[in-house]
Amino acid sequence: MKKIIILGSTGSIGRNAIKVLNNLNQFKIVGLAAYNNYQLLARQARCTQPKMVTIVNKQHYKRLKQKLRSVTITCGEQGITDMVESTGANVIICAFARAIGIWGVVEAIKRKMRICLATKEILVSFGDIIMDLVKKHGVELYPIDSEHSAIYQCLEGRKKEEVKNII
């Protein structure tokens, strides 16, 4: 069984990932993270029963704690890294806006988790570092948002020498 963490679970990609994964027996959501939307995060946690949830905006930590009592709750960027380290996940879906969760993604790569990346800002801002780590650790990285997934699909199976530019 694949154990999944979803960073950005309250956004459109995260919500869709939950809908899909809830209907597939071979996957278990073990971690959810949101930046601000603690109310939806609490509802998602009640529905999916993960081991851990993280609210990045620390101002919402106490409110989330009041809504959820049956799951481990962490906060801040460190909470994301803690989730990667402690849930036993082997796949991470990174769907946060901006480069939030970068350290969690780095830790996931070091742990040889499969990376499903919807956050293009992580590659725009930290592409050299991330790709070096991916190669070093032999990790699978899949683009899952429309723009970079389309490019990936066009390039799949081609040799580097066959591509001059991507515009």
Steps between C-alpha positions, in 0.01 A plus 500: 500500500629845408496749787441857383565847643314789334652846546241760405206268563246784517583640154344374178772243421504376859121469515496309171780272618299414812191421289698267277701331776192439716364279222814289456574220745873484435561849647479634856526871578730524803561877505324820401630857507339837436623856531195685641177306453491315831123445479517304174818326621310378807214367283748327269676341797172366640423349159842352419630415850868584437770444762591869499386841377697823475371855493781720370360830630571469873218743585248222423668224702285539816179520296591183312587324829150581627339350189714185480585280793562161340803588286847640560511869407813700420553852372739704294745387234671277758169320542514397135849356545384322817213346304737373230728352767236328712204376293670225301381656173656392172332760274467874547271723296619860520219732395569809710501841337850645486796308641339420835609158615837503325677349804239226520559420133877493559450259792265288288766474229761395756259230617458384139129579488328540162447873440185620321556870445227748411697793641708631213648773723708236677672415173519862385662614826692187603515293181874432498501394865186286470608328179849430638339338806257303282790361297718436806227302680350334191155640567204513261369855451174544309351834396125490562377852421379566148779716356808311610328163474427573133867581437606186687267285290634651177859429605448156651707237320706753307875543522640833621676544169167498316376814679659834423266735693183501703314825447 
